[in-house]
Amino acid sequence: MPRFLQTSTDLPDGPPPEVLMEIDVAWERAQEMFASDVRLHFEVDSQEAHVWAELRLADGSVVERLSASEALALACGDVSAPLALVA
């Protein structure tokens, strides 16, 4: 008798349409940011187990420091201020 029972391997060919739509929206949002002079840069302090992000211009100068939560919200399109630079 086998140790594990065989389960169905009938998987869909890809994500459902609503997930594909969300991926498209995220892609467009990312492209808008790449088209601007602003970059989202992450920093990690492994000793303190702390992560944060910085909005930087193309020359590397820091415009704004963001918490990890704020950076995630920005990446998800849930934040508008103080990110007028990105728009």
C-alpha positions as CSV (number, residue, x, y, z in Angstrom):
1,M,0.0,0.0,0.0
2,P,1.5,3.4,-1.0
3,R,2.3,5.9,1.8
4,F,0.5,8.8,0.0
5,L,-2.8,8.7,-1.8
6,Q,-2.8,10.0,-5.3
7,T,-4.7,13.3,-5.6
8,S,-6.1,14.8,-8.7
9,T,-3.6,16.6,-10.9
10,D,-6.2,18.4,-13.0
11,L,-4.9,21.9,-12.6
12,P,-6.0,24.9,-14.7
13,D,-3.8,26.1,-17.5
14,G,-3.2,29.4,-15.7
15,P,-4.6,31.9,-13.2
16,P,-8.3,32.8,-13.5
17,P,-9.1,35.9,-15.5
18,E,-9.6,38.1,-12.5
19,V,-6.1,37.3,-11.3
20,L,-4.7,38.0,-14.8
21,M,-6.4,41.4,-14.8
22,E,-4.9,42.3,-11.4
23,I,-1.4,41.3,-12.8
24,D,-2.0,43.6,-15.7
25,V,-3.0,46.5,-13.5
26,A,0.1,45.9,-11.3
27,W,2.3,45.8,-14.4
28,E,0.9,49.1,-15.7
29,R,1.5,50.7,-12.3
30,A,5.1,49.4,-12.2
31,Q,5.7,50.7,-15.7
32,E,4.4,54.2,-14.8
33,M,6.9,54.3,-11.9
34,F,9.8,53.1,-14.2
35,A,8.9,55.8,-16.7
36,S,9.3,58.5,-14.0
37,D,12.5,59.6,-12.5
38,V,11.5,58.1,-9.1
39,R,12.7,54.6,-8.0
40,L,11.5,52.6,-5.0
41,H,14.5,51.2,-3.2
42,F,14.4,48.8,-0.3
43,E,16.9,48.7,2.6
44,V,17.3,45.9,5.1
45,D,18.9,46.0,8.5
46,S,19.4,42.3,9.2
47,Q,20.7,42.8,12.7
48,E,17.6,44.8,13.7
49,A,15.2,42.7,11.4
50,H,14.0,46.0,10.0
51,V,13.0,46.8,6.4
52,W,12.2,50.2,4.9
53,A,12.0,51.8,1.5
54,E,13.2,55.0,0.0
55,L,11.9,56.9,-3.0
56,R,15.0,57.9,-4.9
57,L,15.6,60.0,-8.0
58,A,17.5,58.7,-10.9
59,D,20.7,60.2,-9.5
60,G,20.3,58.3,-6.2
61,S,19.2,61.2,-4.0
62,V,16.6,60.2,-1.4
63,V,13.3,62.1,-1.8
64,E,11.3,60.3,0.9
65,R,11.8,57.5,3.3
66,L,8.9,55.0,3.6
67,S,8.0,52.2,6.0
68,A,7.7,48.8,4.5
69,S,3.9,49.1,4.8
70,E,3.9,52.4,3.0
71,A,6.1,51.0,0.2
72,L,3.7,48.0,-0.1
73,A,0.7,50.3,-0.3
74,L,2.5,52.4,-3.0
75,A,3.3,49.2,-5.0
76,C,-0.3,48.2,-4.7
77,G,-1.6,51.6,-5.8
78,D,-3.3,52.3,-2.4
79,V,-1.4,55.5,-1.7
80,S,-1.4,58.9,-3.4
81,A,0.3,61.4,-1.1
82,P,3.2,62.2,-0.7
83,L,3.8,60.5,-4.0
84,A,2.9,63.2,-6.4
85,L,6.4,62.7,-7.7
86,V,5.5,59.3,-9.0
87,A,2.4,60.4,-10.9
